[in-house]
Amino acid sequence: MEYINVKTGATIVTENEISGGDWVPVGEYKPLDSLTNAVLKEILDEKGITYDSRATKTELLSLIEQTNTDAQ
């Protein structure tokens, strides 16, 4: 099975199942920039992050990435 690291973009192929961390199966990986504004807003809502309702996709992505960076 092929996995991708969602932070670095690195991929690996292994017969073993990987769980946790930043690794997800390639088939399940959806880059944030491929998501709609509505889905990005849902992610922000789930994280309890406030945003301007008129925010652009770039602004929404920035808020999500900033939160992910702060969490490390």
mmJSON file of the N, C-alpha and C atoms, coordinates in Angstrom:
{"data_MODEL":{"atom_site":{
"group_PDB":["ATOM","ATOM","ATOM","ATOM","ATOM","ATOM","ATOM","ATOM","ATOM","ATOM","ATOM","ATOM","ATOM","ATOM","ATOM","ATOM","ATOM","ATOM","ATOM","ATOM","ATOM","ATOM","ATOM","ATOM","ATOM","ATOM","ATOM","ATOM","ATOM","ATOM","ATOM","ATOM","ATOM","ATOM","ATOM","ATOM","ATOM","ATOM","ATOM","ATOM","ATOM","ATOM","ATOM","ATOM","ATOM","ATOM","ATOM","ATOM","ATOM","ATOM","ATOM","ATOM","ATOM","ATOM","ATOM","ATOM","ATOM","ATOM","ATOM","ATOM","ATOM","ATOM","ATOM","ATOM","ATOM","ATOM","ATOM","ATOM","ATOM","ATOM","ATOM","ATOM","ATOM","ATOM","ATOM","ATOM","ATOM","ATOM","ATOM","ATOM","ATOM","ATOM","ATOM","ATOM","ATOM","ATOM","ATOM","ATOM","ATOM","ATOM","ATOM","ATOM","ATOM","ATOM","ATOM","ATOM","ATOM","ATOM","ATOM","ATOM","ATOM","ATOM","ATOM","ATOM","ATOM","ATOM","ATOM","ATOM","ATOM","ATOM","ATOM","ATOM","ATOM","ATOM","ATOM","ATOM","ATOM","ATOM","ATOM","ATOM","ATOM","ATOM","ATOM","ATOM","ATOM","ATOM","ATOM","ATOM","ATOM","ATOM","ATOM","ATOM","ATOM","ATOM","ATOM","ATOM","ATOM","ATOM","ATOM","ATOM","ATOM","ATOM","ATOM","ATOM","ATOM","ATOM","ATOM","ATOM","ATOM","ATOM","ATOM","ATOM","ATOM","ATOM","ATOM","ATOM","ATOM","ATOM","ATOM","ATOM","ATOM","ATOM","ATOM","ATOM","ATOM","ATOM","ATOM","ATOM","ATOM","ATOM","ATOM","ATOM","ATOM","ATOM","ATOM","ATOM","ATOM","ATOM","ATOM","ATOM","ATOM","ATOM","ATOM","ATOM","ATOM","ATOM","ATOM","ATOM","ATOM","ATOM","ATOM","ATOM","ATOM","ATOM","ATOM","ATOM","ATOM","ATOM","ATOM","ATOM","ATOM","ATOM","ATOM","ATOM","ATOM","ATOM","ATOM","ATOM","ATOM","ATOM","ATOM","ATOM","ATOM","ATOM","ATOM","ATOM"],
"id":[1,2,3,4,5,6,7,8,9,10,11,12,13,14,15,16,17,18,19,20,21,22,23,24,25,26,27,28,29,30,31,32,33,34,35,36,37,38,39,40,41,42,43,44,45,46,47,48,49,50,51,52,53,54,55,56,57,58,59,60,61,62,63,64,65,66,67,68,69,70,71,72,73,74,75,76,77,78,79,80,81,82,83,84,85,86,87,88,89,90,91,92,93,94,95,96,97,98,99,100,101,102,103,104,105,106,107,108,109,110,111,112,113,114,115,116,117,118,119,120,121,122,123,124,125,126,127,128,129,130,131,132,133,134,135,136,137,138,139,140,141,142,143,144,145,146,147,148,149,150,151,152,153,154,155,156,157,158,159,160,161,162,163,164,165,166,167,168,169,170,171,172,173,174,175,176,177,178,179,180,181,182,183,184,185,186,187,188,189,190,191,192,193,194,195,196,197,198,199,200,201,202,203,204,205,206,207,208,209,210,211,212,213,214,215,216],
"type_symbol":["N","C","C","N","C","C","N","C","C","N","C","C","N","C","C","N","C","C","N","C","C","N","C","C","N","C","C","N","C","C","N","C","C","N","C","C","N","C","C","N","C","C","N","C","C","N","C","C","N","C","C","N","C","C","N","C","C","N","C","C","N","C","C","N","C","C","N","C","C","N","C","C","N","C","C","N","C","C","N","C","C","N","C","C","N","C","C","N","C","C","N","C","C","N","C","C","N","C","C","N","C","C","N","C","C","N","C","C","N","C","C","N","C","C","N","C","C","N","C","C","N","C","C","N","C","C","N","C","C","N","C","C","N","C","C","N","C","C","N","C","C","N","C","C","N","C","C","N","C","C","N","C","C","N","C","C","N","C","C","N","C","C","N","C","C","N","C","C","N","C","C","N","C","C","N","C","C","N","C","C","N","C","C","N","C","C","N","C","C","N","C","C","N","C","C","N","C","C","N","C","C","N","C","C","N","C","C","N","C","C","N","C","C","N","C","C"],
"label_atom_id":["N","CA","C","N","CA","C","N","CA","C","N","CA","C","N","CA","C","N","CA","C","N","CA","C","N","CA","C","N","CA","C","N","CA","C","N","CA","C","N","CA","C","N","CA","C","N","CA","C","N","CA","C","N","CA","C","N","CA","C","N","CA","C","N","CA","C","N","CA","C","N","CA","C","N","CA","C","N","CA","C","N","CA","C","N","CA","C","N","CA","C","N","CA","C","N","CA","C","N","CA","C","N","CA","C","N","CA","C","N","CA","C","N","CA","C","N","CA","C","N","CA","C","N","CA","C","N","CA","C","N","CA","C","N","CA","C","N","CA","C","N","CA","C","N","CA","C","N","CA","C","N","CA","C","N","CA","C","N","CA","C","N","CA","C","N","CA","C","N","CA","C","N","CA","C","N","CA","C","N","CA","C","N","CA","C","N","CA","C","N","CA","C","N","CA","C","N","CA","C","N","CA","C","N","CA","C","N","CA","C","N","CA","C","N","CA","C","N","CA","C","N","CA","C","N","CA","C","N","CA","C","N","CA","C","N","CA","C","N","CA","C","N","CA","C","N","CA","C","N","CA","C"],
"label_alt_id":[null,null,null,null,null,null,null,null,null,null,null,null,null,null,null,null,null,null,null,null,null,null,null,null,null,null,null,null,null,null,null,null,null,null,null,null,null,null,null,null,null,null,null,null,null,null,null,null,null,null,null,null,null,null,null,null,null,null,null,null,null,null,null,null,null,null,null,null,null,null,null,null,null,null,null,null,null,null,null,null,null,null,null,null,null,null,null,null,null,null,null,null,null,null,null,null,null,null,null,null,null,null,null,null,null,null,null,null,null,null,null,null,null,null,null,null,null,null,null,null,null,null,null,null,null,null,null,null,null,null,null,null,null,null,null,null,null,null,null,null,null,null,null,null,null,null,null,null,null,null,null,null,null,null,null,null,null,null,null,null,null,null,null,null,null,null,null,null,null,null,null,null,null,null,null,null,null,null,null,null,null,null,null,null,null,null,null,null,null,null,null,null,null,null,null,null,null,null,null,null,null,null,null,null,null,null,null,null,null,null,null,null,null,null,null,null],
"label_comp_id":["MET","MET","MET","GLU","GLU","GLU","TYR","TYR","TYR","ILE","ILE","ILE","ASN","ASN","ASN","VAL","VAL","VAL","LYS","LYS","LYS","THR","THR","THR","GLY","GLY","GLY","ALA","ALA","ALA","THR","THR","THR","ILE","ILE","ILE","VAL","VAL","VAL","THR","THR","THR","GLU","GLU","GLU","ASN","ASN","ASN","GLU","GLU","GLU","ILE","ILE","ILE","SER","SER","SER","GLY","GLY","GLY","GLY","GLY","GLY","ASP","ASP","ASP","TRP","TRP","TRP","VAL","VAL","VAL","PRO","PRO","PRO","VAL","VAL","VAL","GLY","GLY","GLY","GLU","GLU","GLU","TYR","TYR","TYR","LYS","LYS","LYS","PRO","PRO","PRO","LEU","LEU","LEU","ASP","ASP","ASP","SER","SER","SER","LEU","LEU","LEU","THR","THR","THR","ASN","ASN","ASN","ALA","ALA","ALA","VAL","VAL","VAL","LEU","LEU","LEU","LYS","LYS","LYS","GLU","GLU","GLU","ILE","ILE","ILE","LEU","LEU","LEU","ASP","ASP","ASP","GLU","GLU","GLU","LYS","LYS","LYS","GLY","GLY","GLY","ILE","ILE","ILE","THR","THR","THR","TYR","TYR","TYR","ASP","ASP","ASP","SER","SER","SER","ARG","ARG","ARG","ALA","ALA","ALA","THR","THR","THR","LYS","LYS","LYS","THR","THR","THR","GLU","GLU","GLU","LEU","LEU","LEU","LEU","LEU","LEU","SER","SER","SER","LEU","LEU","LEU","ILE","ILE","ILE","GLU","GLU","GLU","GLN","GLN","GLN","THR","THR","THR","ASN","ASN","ASN","THR","THR","THR","ASP","ASP","ASP","ALA","ALA","ALA","GLN","GLN","GLN"],
"label_asym_id":["A","A","A","A","A","A","A","A","A","A","A","A","A","A","A","A","A","A","A","A","A","A","A","A","A","A","A","A","A","A","A","A","A","A","A","A","A","A","A","A","A","A","A","A","A","A","A","A","A","A","A","A","A","A","A","A","A","A","A","A","A","A","A","A","A","A","A","A","A","A","A","A","A","A","A","A","A","A","A","A","A","A","A","A","A","A","A","A","A","A","A","A","A","A","A","A","A","A","A","A","A","A","A","A","A","A","A","A","A","A","A","A","A","A","A","A","A","A","A","A","A","A","A","A","A","A","A","A","A","A","A","A","A","A","A","A","A","A","A","A","A","A","A","A","A","A","A","A","A","A","A","A","A","A","A","A","A","A","A","A","A","A","A","A","A","A","A","A","A","A","A","A","A","A","A","A","A","A","A","A","A","A","A","A","A","A","A","A","A","A","A","A","A","A","A","A","A","A","A","A","A","A","A","A","A","A","A","A","A","A","A","A","A","A","A","A"],
"label_entity_id":["1","1","1","1","1","1","1","1","1","1","1","1","1","1","1","1","1","1","1","1","1","1","1","1","1","1","1","1","1","1","1","1","1","1","1","1","1","1","1","1","1","1","1","1","1","1","1","1","1","1","1","1","1","1","1","1","1","1","1","1","1","1","1","1","1","1","1","1","1","1","1","1","1","1","1","1","1","1","1","1","1","1","1","1","1","1","1","1","1","1","1","1","1","1","1","1","1","1","1","1","1","1","1","1","1","1","1","1","1","1","1","1","1","1","1","1","1","1","1","1","1","1","1","1","1","1","1","1","1","1","1","1","1","1","1","1","1","1","1","1","1","1","1","1","1","1","1","1","1","1","1","1","1","1","1","1","1","1","1","1","1","1","1","1","1","1","1","1","1","1","1","1","1","1","1","1","1","1","1","1","1","1","1","1","1","1","1","1","1","1","1","1","1","1","1","1","1","1","1","1","1","1","1","1","1","1","1","1","1","1","1","1","1","1","1","1"],
"label_seq_id":[1,1,1,2,2,2,3,3,3,4,4,4,5,5,5,6,6,6,7,7,7,8,8,8,9,9,9,10,10,10,11,11,11,12,12,12,13,13,13,14,14,14,15,15,15,16,16,16,17,17,17,18,18,18,19,19,19,20,20,20,21,21,21,22,22,22,23,23,23,24,24,24,25,25,25,26,26,26,27,27,27,28,28,28,29,29,29,30,30,30,31,31,31,32,32,32,33,33,33,34,34,34,35,35,35,36,36,36,37,37,37,38,38,38,39,39,39,40,40,40,41,41,41,42,42,42,43,43,43,44,44,44,45,45,45,46,46,46,47,47,47,48,48,48,49,49,49,50,50,50,51,51,51,52,52,52,53,53,53,54,54,54,55,55,55,56,56,56,57,57,57,58,58,58,59,59,59,60,60,60,61,61,61,62,62,62,63,63,63,64,64,64,65,65,65,66,66,66,67,67,67,68,68,68,69,69,69,70,70,70,71,71,71,72,72,72],
"pdbx_PDB_ins_code":[null,null,null,null,null,null,null,null,null,null,null,null,null,null,null,null,null,null,null,null,null,null,null,null,null,null,null,null,null,null,null,null,null,null,null,null,null,null,null,null,null,null,null,null,null,null,null,null,null,null,null,null,null,null,null,null,null,null,null,null,null,null,null,null,null,null,null,null,null,null,null,null,null,null,null,null,null,null,null,null,null,null,null,null,null,null,null,null,null,null,null,null,null,null,null,null,null,null,null,null,null,null,null,null,null,null,null,null,null,null,null,null,null,null,null,null,null,null,null,null,null,null,null,null,null,null,null,null,null,null,null,null,null,null,null,null,null,null,null,null,null,null,null,null,null,null,null,null,null,null,null,null,null,null,null,null,null,null,null,null,null,null,null,null,null,null,null,null,null,null,null,null,null,null,null,null,null,null,null,null,null,null,null,null,null,null,null,null,null,null,null,null,null,null,null,null,null,null,null,null,null,null,null,null,null,null,null,null,null,null,null,null,null,null,null,null],
"Cartn_x":[0.846,0.0,0.897,0.466,1.237,0.645,1.534,1.144,1.818,1.17,1.744,1.785,2.861,2.978,2.325,1.258,0.485,1.244,2.305,3.079,4.202,4.86,6.028,5.766,4.703,4.418,5.206,6.074,6.857,5.921,6.275,5.465,6.326,5.671,6.338,5.382,5.954,5.173,5.603,4.626,4.915,3.791,4.12,3.107,2.419,3.027,2.495,1.542,0.578,-0.36,0.293,0.151,0.664,-0.529,-0.464,-1.548,-0.949,-1.663,-1.201,-0.189,0.251,1.219,0.63,1.466,1.045,0.882,0.895,0.807,-0.623,-1.081,-2.407,-2.279,-3.184,-3.143,-3.321,-2.58,-2.621,-4.051,-4.838,-6.21,-7.119,-6.75,-7.569,-7.092,-5.935,-5.341,-6.033,-6.474,-7.079,-6.363,-5.56,-4.873,-5.886,-5.549,-6.471,-6.894,-5.954,-6.3,-7.283,-7.583,-8.578,-9.983,-10.081,-11.374,-12.08,-13.406,-14.186,-14.124,-14.489,-14.526,-15.461,-16.584,-17.55,-16.913,-16.161,-15.512,-14.408,-13.656,-12.611,-13.221,-14.368,-15.049,-15.537,-15.987,-16.397,-15.212,-14.044,-12.835,-12.522,-12.584,-12.31,-13.343,-14.607,-15.663,-15.394,-15.003,-14.715,-13.565,-12.619,-11.46,-11.731,-12.917,-13.271,-12.533,-12.144,-11.396,-12.361,-12.278,-13.149,-12.503,-13.344,-12.883,-13.952,-13.543,-14.462,-15.292,-16.596,-17.466,-17.181,-16.521,-16.169,-14.734,-14.085,-12.679,-12.502,-11.375,-11.044,-10.484,-10.393,-9.836,-8.412,-7.632,-6.253,-6.217,-7.113,-7.161,-7.588,-8.555,-9.018,-7.901,-7.214,-6.097,-5.006,-4.727,-3.714,-4.08,-5.338,-5.789,-5.634,-5.977,-5.867,-4.395,-3.559,-2.136,-1.487,-1.876,-1.346,-1.723,-2.945,-3.4,-2.643,-2.438,-1.69,-0.249,0.352,1.717,1.792,0.821,0.789,0.599,-0.083,-0.38,0.847,1.912,3.108,3.993],
"Cartn_y":[-1.171,0.0,1.242,2.281,3.517,4.549,5.21,6.238,7.552,8.648,9.974,10.7,11.423,12.249,13.585,13.923,15.116,16.408,16.353,17.568,17.768,16.674,16.809,16.434,15.648,15.184,13.946,13.462,12.259,11.062,10.093,8.879,7.657,6.602,5.328,4.211,3.095,1.907,0.825,0.217,-0.826,-1.85,-3.05,-4.087,-3.957,-3.192,-3.027,-1.842,-1.93,-0.823,0.226,1.469,2.582,3.31,3.586,4.351,5.449,6.556,7.669,8.53,9.522,10.434,11.196,11.56,12.362,11.533,10.205,9.314,8.869,8.989,8.52,7.794,6.842,6.183,7.213,7.041,7.98,8.184,7.122,7.213,8.066,8.261,9.054,10.498,10.802,12.129,13.157,14.235,15.349,16.629,17.191,18.428,19.515,20.332,21.38,22.287,22.594,23.534,22.945,21.652,21.056,21.116,21.547,21.616,22.931,22.92,24.134,25.042,26.299,27.249,26.756,26.171,25.679,24.598,23.696,22.628,23.21,24.166,24.814,25.515,26.154,26.816,25.799,24.636,23.568,23.119,22.988,22.597,23.642,24.911,25.986,25.995,25.776,25.724,24.597,23.426,22.273,22.559,23.378,23.718,24.926,25.524,26.677,27.954,28.048,29.206,30.174,31.43,32.439,32.971,33.362,33.877,34.818,35.674,36.585,35.764,35.93,35.159,35.451,36.572,36.927,36.545,35.757,35.394,34.618,34.86,34.149,32.768,31.937,30.598,30.677,31.602,31.776,32.13,32.999,33.395,32.216,31.442,30.285,29.242,28.987,28.039,28.506,29.782,30.339,30.125,30.33,30.119,28.657,27.745,26.32,25.934,26.376,26.05,26.646,27.86,28.503,27.695,27.223,26.419,25.108,24.473,23.203,23.409,24.524,24.833,25.13,25.877,26.214,24.988,23.977,22.771,21.902,22.144,21.289,21.718],
"Cartn_z":[0.0,0.0,0.0,-0.692,-0.769,0.19,0.94,1.892,1.544,1.952,1.753,3.087,3.306,4.499,4.169,4.895,4.56,4.831,5.618,5.888,4.893,4.5,3.632,2.184,1.948,0.599,0.212,1.113,0.84,0.753,-0.081,-0.207,0.073,0.56,0.765,0.349,-0.021,-0.34,0.638,1.303,2.283,2.301,2.719,2.873,4.227,5.135,6.479,6.55,7.455,7.652,8.543,8.153,8.944,9.534,10.823,11.449,12.304,12.378,13.197,12.482,13.195,12.618,11.451,10.511,9.367,8.098,8.227,7.071,6.833,5.595,5.196,3.859,3.603,2.291,1.172,0.101,-1.018,-1.518,-1.559,-2.051,-1.184,0.068,0.995,1.125,0.554,0.719,-0.155,0.485,-0.241,0.192,-0.684,-0.324,0.021,0.993,1.43,0.281,-0.623,-1.694,-2.707,-2.594,-3.486,-2.883,-1.629,-0.952,-1.259,-1.158,-1.395,-0.176,-0.376,0.747,1.841,1.456,2.451,3.332,2.731,3.501,4.378,3.849,4.644,5.857,5.666,6.781,7.803,7.346,8.267,9.116,8.497,9.232,10.293,9.913,10.871,11.998,11.653,12.671,13.663,13.156,14.015,14.972,14.519,15.347,16.244,16.087,16.901,16.512,15.264,14.771,14.093,14.48,13.865,12.586,11.655,10.369,9.82,8.924,8.251,7.26,7.298,6.408,4.931,4.654,3.269,2.924,3.788,3.579,2.275,1.643,0.407,0.736,-0.264,-0.079,0.462,-0.059,0.399,1.883,2.314,3.726,4.611,4.15,4.913,5.034,3.926,3.95,4.907,4.902,5.782,7.251,7.591,8.972,9.384,8.503,8.811,8.965,8.03,8.091,9.331,9.692,10.895,12.138,12.185,13.322,13.386,12.241,12.213,12.666,12.288,12.687,14.186,14.706,16.122,16.995,16.48,17.256,17.452,16.688,16.782,17.9],
"occupancy":[1.0,1.0,1.0,1.0,1.0,1.0,1.0,1.0,1.0,1.0,1.0,1.0,1.0,1.0,1.0,1.0,1.0,1.0,1.0,1.0,1.0,1.0,1.0,1.0,1.0,1.0,1.0,1.0,1.0,1.0,1.0,1.0,1.0,1.0,1.0,1.0,1.0,1.0,1.0,1.0,1.0,1.0,1.0,1.0,1.0,1.0,1.0,1.0,1.0,1.0,1.0,1.0,1.0,1.0,1.0,1.0,1.0,1.0,1.0,1.0,1.0,1.0,1.0,1.0,1.0,1.0,1.0,1.0,1.0,1.0,1.0,1.0,1.0,1.0,1.0,1.0,1.0,1.0,1.0,1.0,1.0,1.0,1.0,1.0,1.0,1.0,1.0,1.0,1.0,1.0,1.0,1.0,1.0,1.0,1.0,1.0,1.0,1.0,1.0,1.0,1.0,1.0,1.0,1.0,1.0,1.0,1.0,1.0,1.0,1.0,1.0,1.0,1.0,1.0,1.0,1.0,1.0,1.0,1.0,1.0,1.0,1.0,1.0,1.0,1.0,1.0,1.0,1.0,1.0,1.0,1.0,1.0,1.0,1.0,1.0,1.0,1.0,1.0,1.0,1.0,1.0,1.0,1.0,1.0,1.0,1.0,1.0,1.0,1.0,1.0,1.0,1.0,1.0,1.0,1.0,1.0,1.0,1.0,1.0,1.0,1.0,1.0,1.0,1.0,1.0,1.0,1.0,1.0,1.0,1.0,1.0,1.0,1.0,1.0,1.0,1.0,1.0,1.0,1.0,1.0,1.0,1.0,1.0,1.0,1.0,1.0,1.0,1.0,1.0,1.0,1.0,1.0,1.0,1.0,1.0,1.0,1.0,1.0,1.0,1.0,1.0,1.0,1.0,1.0,1.0,1.0,1.0,1.0,1.0,1.0,1.0,1.0,1.0,1.0,1.0,1.0],
"B_iso_or_equiv":[0.0,0.0,0.0,0.0,0.0,0.0,0.0,0.0,0.0,0.0,0.0,0.0,0.0,0.0,0.0,0.0,0.0,0.0,0.0,0.0,0.0,0.0,0.0,0.0,0.0,0.0,0.0,0.0,0.0,0.0,0.0,0.0,0.0,0.0,0.0,0.0,0.0,0.0,0.0,0.0,0.0,0.0,0.0,0.0,0.0,0.0,0.0,0.0,0.0,0.0,0.0,0.0,0.0,0.0,0.0,0.0,0.0,0.0,0.0,0.0,0.0,0.0,0.0,0.0,0.0,0.0,0.0,0.0,0.0,0.0,0.0,0.0,0.0,0.0,0.0,0.0,0.0,0.0,0.0,0.0,0.0,0.0,0.0,0.0,0.0,0.0,0.0,0.0,0.0,0.0,0.0,0.0,0.0,0.0,0.0,0.0,0.0,0.0,0.0,0.0,0.0,0.0,0.0,0.0,0.0,0.0,0.0,0.0,0.0,0.0,0.0,0.0,0.0,0.0,0.0,0.0,0.0,0.0,0.0,0.0,0.0,0.0,0.0,0.0,0.0,0.0,0.0,0.0,0.0,0.0,0.0,0.0,0.0,0.0,0.0,0.0,0.0,0.0,0.0,0.0,0.0,0.0,0.0,0.0,0.0,0.0,0.0,0.0,0.0,0.0,0.0,0.0,0.0,0.0,0.0,0.0,0.0,0.0,0.0,0.0,0.0,0.0,0.0,0.0,0.0,0.0,0.0,0.0,0.0,0.0,0.0,0.0,0.0,0.0,0.0,0.0,0.0,0.0,0.0,0.0,0.0,0.0,0.0,0.0,0.0,0.0,0.0,0.0,0.0,0.0,0.0,0.0,0.0,0.0,0.0,0.0,0.0,0.0,0.0,0.0,0.0,0.0,0.0,0.0,0.0,0.0,0.0,0.0,0.0,0.0,0.0,0.0,0.0,0.0,0.0,0.0],
"pdbx_formal_charge":[null,null,null,null,null,null,null,null,null,null,null,null,null,null,null,null,null,null,null,null,null,null,null,null,null,null,null,null,null,null,null,null,null,null,null,null,null,null,null,null,null,null,null,null,null,null,null,null,null,null,null,null,null,null,null,null,null,null,null,null,null,null,null,null,null,null,null,null,null,null,null,null,null,null,null,null,null,null,null,null,null,null,null,null,null,null,null,null,null,null,null,null,null,null,null,null,null,null,null,null,null,null,null,null,null,null,null,null,null,null,null,null,null,null,null,null,null,null,null,null,null,null,null,null,null,null,null,null,null,null,null,null,null,null,null,null,null,null,null,null,null,null,null,null,null,null,null,null,null,null,null,null,null,null,null,null,null,null,null,null,null,null,null,null,null,null,null,null,null,null,null,null,null,null,null,null,null,null,null,null,null,null,null,null,null,null,null,null,null,null,null,null,null,null,null,null,null,null,null,null,null,null,null,null,null,null,null,null,null,null,null,null,null,null,null,null],
"auth_seq_id":[1,1,1,2,2,2,3,3,3,4,4,4,5,5,5,6,6,6,7,7,7,8,8,8,9,9,9,10,10,10,11,11,11,12,12,12,13,13,13,14,14,14,15,15,15,16,16,16,17,17,17,18,18,18,19,19,19,20,20,20,21,21,21,22,22,22,23,23,23,24,24,24,25,25,25,26,26,26,27,27,27,28,28,28,29,29,29,30,30,30,31,31,31,32,32,32,33,33,33,34,34,34,35,35,35,36,36,36,37,37,37,38,38,38,39,39,39,40,40,40,41,41,41,42,42,42,43,43,43,44,44,44,45,45,45,46,46,46,47,47,47,48,48,48,49,49,49,50,50,50,51,51,51,52,52,52,53,53,53,54,54,54,55,55,55,56,56,56,57,57,57,58,58,58,59,59,59,60,60,60,61,61,61,62,62,62,63,63,63,64,64,64,65,65,65,66,66,66,67,67,67,68,68,68,69,69,69,70,70,70,71,71,71,72,72,72],
"auth_comp_id":["MET","MET","MET","GLU","GLU","GLU","TYR","TYR","TYR","ILE","ILE","ILE","ASN","ASN","ASN","VAL","VAL","VAL","LYS","LYS","LYS","THR","THR","THR","GLY","GLY","GLY","ALA","ALA","ALA","THR","THR","THR","ILE","ILE","ILE","VAL","VAL","VAL","THR","THR","THR","GLU","GLU","GLU","ASN","ASN","ASN","GLU","GLU","GLU","ILE","ILE","ILE","SER","SER","SER","GLY","GLY","GLY","GLY","GLY","GLY","ASP","ASP","ASP","TRP","TRP","TRP","VAL","VAL","VAL","PRO","PRO","PRO","VAL","VAL","VAL","GLY","GLY","GLY","GLU","GLU","GLU","TYR","TYR","TYR","LYS","LYS","LYS","PRO","PRO","PRO","LEU","LEU","LEU","ASP","ASP","ASP","SER","SER","SER","LEU","LEU","LEU","THR","THR","THR","ASN","ASN","ASN","ALA","ALA","ALA","VAL","VAL","VAL","LEU","LEU","LEU","LYS","LYS","LYS","GLU","GLU","GLU","ILE","ILE","ILE","LEU","LEU","LEU","ASP","ASP","ASP","GLU","GLU","GLU","LYS","LYS","LYS","GLY","GLY","GLY","ILE","ILE","ILE","THR","THR","THR","TYR","TYR","TYR","ASP","ASP","ASP","SER","SER","SER","ARG","ARG","ARG","ALA","ALA","ALA","THR","THR","THR","LYS","LYS","LYS","THR","THR","THR","GLU","GLU","GLU","LEU","LEU","LEU","LEU","LEU","LEU","SER","SER","SER","LEU","LEU","LEU","ILE","ILE","ILE","GLU","GLU","GLU","GLN","GLN","GLN","THR","THR","THR","ASN","ASN","ASN","THR","THR","THR","ASP","ASP","ASP","ALA","ALA","ALA","GLN","GLN","GLN"],
"auth_asym_id":["A","A","A","A","A","A","A","A","A","A","A","A","A","A","A","A","A","A","A","A","A","A","A","A","A","A","A","A","A","A","A","A","A","A","A","A","A","A","A","A","A","A","A","A","A","A","A","A","A","A","A","A","A","A","A","A","A","A","A","A","A","A","A","A","A","A","A","A","A","A","A","A","A","A","A","A","A","A","A","A","A","A","A","A","A","A","A","A","A","A","A","A","A","A","A","A","A","A","A","A","A","A","A","A","A","A","A","A","A","A","A","A","A","A","A","A","A","A","A","A","A","A","A","A","A","A","A","A","A","A","A","A","A","A","A","A","A","A","A","A","A","A","A","A","A","A","A","A","A","A","A","A","A","A","A","A","A","A","A","A","A","A","A","A","A","A","A","A","A","A","A","A","A","A","A","A","A","A","A","A","A","A","A","A","A","A","A","A","A","A","A","A","A","A","A","A","A","A","A","A","A","A","A","A","A","A","A","A","A","A","A","A","A","A","A","A"],
"auth_atom_id":["N","CA","C","N","CA","C","N","CA","C","N","CA","C","N","CA","C","N","CA","C","N","CA","C","N","CA","C","N","CA","C","N","CA","C","N","CA","C","N","CA","C","N","CA","C","N","CA","C","N","CA","C","N","CA","C","N","CA","C","N","CA","C","N","CA","C","N","CA","C","N","CA","C","N","CA","C","N","CA","C","N","CA","C","N","CA","C","N","CA","C","N","CA","C","N","CA","C","N","CA","C","N","CA","C","N","CA","C","N","CA","C","N","CA","C","N","CA","C","N","CA","C","N","CA","C","N","CA","C","N","CA","C","N","CA","C","N","CA","C","N","CA","C","N","CA","C","N","CA","C","N","CA","C","N","CA","C","N","CA","C","N","CA","C","N","CA","C","N","CA","C","N","CA","C","N","CA","C","N","CA","C","N","CA","C","N","CA","C","N","CA","C","N","CA","C","N","CA","C","N","CA","C","N","CA","C","N","CA","C","N","CA","C","N","CA","C","N","CA","C","N","CA","C","N","CA","C","N","CA","C","N","CA","C","N","CA","C","N","CA","C","N","CA","C","N","CA","C","N","CA","C"],
"pdbx_PDB_model_num":[1,1,1,1,1,1,1,1,1,1,1,1,1,1,1,1,1,1,1,1,1,1,1,1,1,1,1,1,1,1,1,1,1,1,1,1,1,1,1,1,1,1,1,1,1,1,1,1,1,1,1,1,1,1,1,1,1,1,1,1,1,1,1,1,1,1,1,1,1,1,1,1,1,1,1,1,1,1,1,1,1,1,1,1,1,1,1,1,1,1,1,1,1,1,1,1,1,1,1,1,1,1,1,1,1,1,1,1,1,1,1,1,1,1,1,1,1,1,1,1,1,1,1,1,1,1,1,1,1,1,1,1,1,1,1,1,1,1,1,1,1,1,1,1,1,1,1,1,1,1,1,1,1,1,1,1,1,1,1,1,1,1,1,1,1,1,1,1,1,1,1,1,1,1,1,1,1,1,1,1,1,1,1,1,1,1,1,1,1,1,1,1,1,1,1,1,1,1,1,1,1,1,1,1,1,1,1,1,1,1,1,1,1,1,1,1]
}}}
